[in-house]
Amino acid sequence: MRYQKFLIFLLIIFTFISCSQKEEKVSVIKEDNLEMQMIEAYNEGLKELNKGDIFFAAKKFNEVELLYPQSIWAPRSILMAAYAYYSQLYYNDAIYELERFLDKYKNHPDTDYAYYLLAVCHYNQIVNEKKDLGEIIKAKEYFTLLINQYPNTDFSEDAIFKLELIKEILASKELYLANYYLDREKWIPAMNRYKKIVNDYETTIFVEEALYRLVELNYKLGLINESKKYAAILGYNYQSSDWYERSYKILNKNYEKTKIEKDLKKQKSLLKRFKDLFQ
């Protein structure tokens, strides 16, 4: 019995200590005027954002919207809540706020900013091009929208740059899949993937290898003219690359022999010139 009383006593003490130590932030509105209440909540949100407490900051910004949804502060507060989440890498929460903003305030002057932040939230979640296809597609969609609908903005300029990087990511994914089929001797699916790189991602660093593989595969399948066509494209655009030299070897079986003969001829010429110096 004494043991049970002792346990109850300890439980009461621990409960008292934990309650006294726990400081929970409570949202308290001091002003009576509705507009002043909004300003107070907004400023408190800014203060908490600067302190790094993004969750309480977002809560205060959401309070502003609840107090007066028709005011100019409401859309601003949603964007600030989104930015608060974004600043600490809580991208899904930021996306939720941004989608709410775009749904409720379609003609707002800061719509371009909302789309940009939305695109960046998706873009920053791209970790692996083989797994994060959904994020890649969303980022591409919103960056493209920015370029088309807001062409003369700083957001559009950065969107163009980001789209080039997305192209590289998508091309690398296609190359990975093409090489996967190539390793398993599935020539046609591999060729289709390489062609997609050549047709859709011609400005990326992966197009050289794709062209070489098309030379190689077409030659293997007996499609010599097709092989020569891709070799010509590779030679015209990337004549100094190793991929072009490799493709040249495929279509010119005497390449190594010719190369050695040229080297020997050049060597003899240099030796003769050297010999002439002493005559």
NUFINU-387570 format. One record per residue (C-alpha): residue number from 1; residue in three letters; x, y, z. Coordinates in steps of 0.02 Angstrom, whole numbers, plus 32768, in hexadecimal, padded with zeros to 4 digits. Layout:
R  miba  donu    px    py    pz
R   NUM   ALA     X     Y     Z
...
This chain:
R  miba  donu    px    py    pz
R     1   MET  8000  8000  8000
R     2   ARG  808E  8075  8030
R     3   TYR  80E5  8047  7F8C
R     4   GLN  804A  8077  7F27
R     5   LYS  803D  8120  7F81
R     6   PHE  80F5  8140  7F5C
R     7   LEU  80DA  811E  7EA1
R     8   ILE  8043  8194  7E9D
R     9   PHE  80AC  8219  7EF5
R    10   LEU  8137  8209  7E74
R    11   LEU  80BA  8211  7DE4
R    12   ILE  8071  82B4  7E28
R    13   ILE  8120  8301  7E3A
R    14   PHE  8153  82D1  7D88
R    15   THR  80B1  8315  7D41
R    16   PHE  80C9  83B9  7D9D
R    17   ILE  817E  83CA  7D61
R    18   SER  8155  83A4  7CAB
R    19   CYS  80C4  8420  7CAB
R    20   SER  812E  84A8  7CF8
R    21   GLN  81BE  848F  7C7D
R    22   LYS  8154  8485  7BDE
R    23   GLU  813E  852F  7B8E
R    24   GLU  80BD  852A  7B06
R    25   LYS  80AA  85BF  7A95
R    26   VAL  7FF7  85FC  7A99
R    27   SER  7FAF  8671  7A19
R    28   VAL  7F66  8708  7A75
R    29   ILE  7F11  8797  7A1B
R    30   LYS  7F1B  883A  7A7C
R    31   GLU  7ECB  88B6  7A03
R    32   ASP  7E10  88D2  79F3
R    33   ASN  7E14  891E  7944
R    34   LEU  7E10  8896  78BC
R    35   GLU  7E91  88EA  784D
R    36   MET  7F06  8905  78DF
R    37   GLN  7EEF  8850  7911
R    38   MET  7F27  881B  7863
R    39   ILE  7FBF  888D  7867
R    40   GLU  7FED  884E  7914
R    41   ALA  7FDF  8798  78DD
R    42   TYR  8042  87BA  783D
R    43   ASN  80CE  8813  7899
R    44   GLU  80D6  8789  791A
R    45   GLY  80E4  870C  788B
R    46   LEU  8177  876E  7843
R    47   LYS  81CA  8774  78ED
R    48   GLU  81B9  86B8  7906
R    49   LEU  81F6  8698  7854
R    50   ASN  8294  86FD  7876
R    51   LYS  82AD  869C  7917
R    52   GLY  82A0  85F8  78B6
R    53   ASP  81FD  85B8  7901
R    54   ILE  81AB  8599  7859
R    55   PHE  8118  8534  789A
R    56   PHE  80DD  85BC  7910
R    57   ALA  8103  863E  7889
R    58   ALA  8096  85DF  780C
R    59   LYS  800E  85D2  7891
R    60   LYS  800F  868F  78A8
R    61   PHE  800B  86AE  77EB
R    62   ASN  7F77  8637  77DB
R    63   GLU  7F22  8698  7868
R    64   VAL  7F2A  8734  77FD
R    65   GLU  7ECB  86DD  7772
R    66   LEU  7E48  869C  77EA
R    67   LEU  7E2C  8747  7838
R    68   TYR  7E06  879F  7793
R    69   PRO  7E0D  8732  76F4
R    70   GLN  7DDA  87C5  7683
R    71   SER  7E67  8838  76BA
R    72   ILE  7F0B  8856  765D
R    73   TRP  7F64  8804  76EF
R    74   ALA  7F12  875A  76D3
R    75   PRO  7F6B  8728  7631
R    76   ARG  800F  8770  7671
R    77   SER  8000  8709  770F
R    78   ILE  7FE7  8667  76AC
R    79   LEU  8084  868D  7647
R    80   MET  80E4  86B2  76E6
R    81   ALA  80A9  860F  7734
R    82   ALA  80E4  85B4  7698
R    83   TYR  818C  860C  769E
R    84   ALA  819F  85E2  7757
R    85   TYR  818A  8529  7731
R    86   TYR  81FC  8535  7698
R    87   SER  8286  858B  76FB
R    88   GLN  8298  84F0  7769
R    89   LEU  8283  8473  76DA
R    90   TYR  81D0  843F  7707
R    91   TYR  81A6  843B  764E
R    92   ASN  8102  83DC  7657
R    93   ASP  80BA  8459  76D5
R    94   ALA  80F6  84E8  7667
R    95   ILE  80A6  8498  75CE
R    96   TYR  8001  8486  762B
R    97   GLU  7FFF  8540  7657
R    98   LEU  8031  8575  75A7
R    99   GLU  7FAC  850B  7555
R   100   ARG  7F2B  855A  75CB
R   101   PHE  7F69  8606  759A
R   102   LEU  7F5E  85E2  74DF
R   103   ASP  7EB1  8598  74F3
R   104   LYS  7E6B  862B  7558
R   105   TYR  7EC7  86BF  750E
R   106   LYS  7EDC  8699  7455
R   107   ASN  7EF4  874F  741E
R   108   HIS  7F66  8788  74AA
R   109   PRO  7FFF  87F1  7478
R   110   ASP  8073  8773  74CC
R   111   THR  8033  86DC  746D
R   112   ASP  80D8  86D0  740E
R   113   TYR  8136  86C4  74B3
R   114   ALA  80BF  863B  74EF
R   115   TYR  80DC  85D4  7452
R   116   TYR  8197  85ED  745F
R   117   LEU  819D  85B5  7515
R   118   LEU  812C  8522  74EA
R   119   ALA  81A0  84EE  745C
R   120   VAL  823A  84FC  74CC
R   121   CYS  81E7  8494  7555
R   122   HIS  81D0  8407  74D8
R   123   TYR  827B  8423  748A
R   124   ASN  82D5  841A  7532
R   125   GLN  8288  8370  7554
R   126   ILE  82DC  8322  74BC
R   127   VAL  835F  82AE  7507
R   128   ASN  8363  821C  748E
R   129   GLU  832F  822E  73D8
R   130   LYS  82FD  8177  73D3
R   131   LYS  8284  8186  7466
R   132   ASP  8248  823B  7472
R   133   LEU  81F2  8246  73C9
R   134   GLY  8154  8294  7416
R   135   GLU  81B7  8325  7461
R   136   ILE  8217  833C  73BE
R   137   ILE  8177  8347  7358
R   138   LYS  8125  83C2  73D2
R   139   ALA  81BE  8432  73D8
R   140   LYS  81C9  8431  731A
R   141   GLU  810F  845B  730C
R   142   TYR  8119  84F3  737F
R   143   PHE  81BD  8535  7339
R   144   THR  8175  8528  7289
R   145   LEU  80D8  8585  72C3
R   146   LEU  8144  8611  7309
R   147   ILE  81A2  8625  7264
R   148   ASN  8101  8628  71FF
R   149   GLN  8094  8695  726F
R   150   TYR  8115  8704  72C5
R   151   PRO  81A0  8713  7243
R   152   ASN  81EB  87BA  7279
R   153   THR  820C  8791  7330
R   154   ASP  82A4  875A  7394
R   155   PHE  8243  86BC  73BE
R   156   SER  8237  8693  7304
R   157   GLU  82F3  86A9  72EC
R   158   ASP  8319  8630  7377
R   159   ALA  8293  85BA  7336
R   160   ILE  82ED  85B0  728E
R   161   PHE  838E  857F  72E7
R   162   LYS  8335  84FF  7354
R   163   LEU  82DF  84B2  72BD
R   164   GLU  8388  8494  726C
R   165   LEU  83BE  8436  7308
R   166   ILE  831B  83D3  7306
R   167   LYS  833E  83A4  7251
R   168   GLU  83E6  835E  7288
R   169   ILE  838F  82FA  7310
R   170   LEU  830C  82B4  7299
R   171   ALA  8390  828C  7216
R   172   SER  83F9  822F  7296
R   173   LYS  835F  81C9  72C5
R   174   GLU  8341  819C  720E
R   175   LEU  83F8  816C  71FA
R   176   TYR  83F2  80FF  7295
R   177   LEU  835A  80A2  7250
R   178   ALA  83A5  8095  71A1
R   179   ASN  8446  804A  71E5
R   180   TYR  83DF  7FD5  7251
R   181   TYR  838B  7F8F  71B3
R   182   LEU  8430  7F8D  7156
R   183   ASP  8483  7F23  71DD
R   184   ARG  83F4  7EA6  71CB
R   185   GLU  8401  7EA6  710D
R   186   LYS  8355  7EF2  70F6
R   187   TRP  8389  7F58  7060
R   188   ILE  82E4  7FA9  702B
R   189   PRO  82B1  7FEF  70D6
R   190   ALA  8364  802C  70EC
R   191   MET  8362  8083  7042
R   192   ASN  82BD  80D8  706A
R   193   ARG  8306  8120  710A
R   194   TYR  83A4  815C  70B2
R   195   LYS  833A  81AD  702A
R   196   LYS  82D3  8207  70AF
R   197   ILE  8373  8252  70F6
R   198   VAL  83AA  828B  7048
R   199   ASN  82FE  82D4  701C
R   200   ASP  82C8  831E  70C4
R   201   TYR  8369  8342  7122
R   202   GLU  83E2  8373  7097
R   203   THR  8432  83FD  7100
R   204   THR  8463  838A  7190
R   205   ILE  850B  8337  71B1
R   206   PHE  84BD  828B  7194
R   207   VAL  8498  82A2  70DB
R   208   GLU  8549  8271  70A5
R   209   GLU  853E  81C4  70F2
R   210   ALA  848C  81AF  70B1
R   211   LEU  84C5  81D4  6FFE
R   212   TYR  8557  815A  700E
R   213   ARG  84E3  80D1  704E
R   214   LEU  8470  80ED  6FBA
R   215   VAL  8505  80DA  6F45
R   216   GLU  8536  803A  6FA0
R   217   LEU  8488  7FEC  6FA8
R   218   ASN  8455  8015  6EF6
R   219   TYR  84F8  7FCC  6EB6
R   220   LYS  84DC  7F30  6F20
R   221   LEU  842E  7F1D  6ED5
R   222   GLY  846F  7F33  6E23
R   223   LEU  8423  7FE0  6E0D
R   224   ILE  84C2  802B  6DC6
R   225   ASN  8475  80C9  6D7C
R   226   GLU  8420  80F2  6E22
R   227   SER  84C4  80D2  6E7A
R   228   LYS  851F  8148  6E03
R   229   LYS  8498  81CC  6E1C
R   230   TYR  84B2  81D2  6ED8
R   231   ALA  856F  81CB  6EC2
R   232   ALA  8564  8263  6E50
R   233   ILE  84FE  82C4  6ED2
R   234   LEU  857B  8294  6F58
R   235   GLY  860D  82C6  6EEA
R   236   TYR  85BF  836C  6EB8
R   237   ASN  8598  83A2  6F6B
R   238   TYR  8619  8347  6FD4
R   239   GLN  86AC  831F  6F62
R   240   SER  872C  8331  6FED
R   241   SER  86D2  82BD  7067
R   242   ASP  8706  820B  7094
R   243   TRP  8658  81D0  7065
R   244   TYR  8671  8209  6FB1
R   245   GLU  8719  81AF  6FA6
R   246   ARG  86C7  8111  6FE8
R   247   SER  863A  811E  6F68
R   248   TYR  86BB  813A  6EDE
R   249   LYS  870E  8096  6F0E
R   250   ILE  8669  8039  6EF8
R   251   LEU  8650  8077  6E45
R   252   ASN  8708  806F  6E15
R   253   LYS  8750  7FC6  6E41
R   254   ASN  87FE  7FF9  6E02
R   255   TYR  87FE  808F  6E76
R   256   GLU  8887  8051  6EEA
R   257   LYS  88F5  801A  6E5A
R   258   THR  88DE  80C2  6E01
R   259   LYS  8901  8120  6EA2
R   260   ILE  89A4  80C1  6EBF
R   261   GLU  89DA  80DF  6E0B
R   262   LYS  89B9  819A  6E1D
R   263   ASP  8A1C  819E  6EBF
R   264   LEU  8AB0  8144  6E6E
R   265   LYS  8AAC  81BA  6DD9
R   266   LYS  8AAA  8251  6E4D
R   267   GLN  8B38  8206  6EB3
R   268   LYS  8BA3  81E7  6E16
R   269   SER  8B84  8299  6DDD
R   270   LEU  8BBD  82E0  6E84
R   271   LEU  8C58  8271  6E87
R   272   LYS  8C84  82A7  6DD6
R   273   ARG  8C76  835E  6E08
R   274   PHE  8CE2  833C  6E9E
R   275   LYS  8D64  82E3  6E30
R   276   ASP  8D65  8374  6DB5
R   277   LEU  8DA1  83E8  6E3F
R   278   PHE  8E49  838F  6E40
R   279   GLN  8E68  8389  6D84
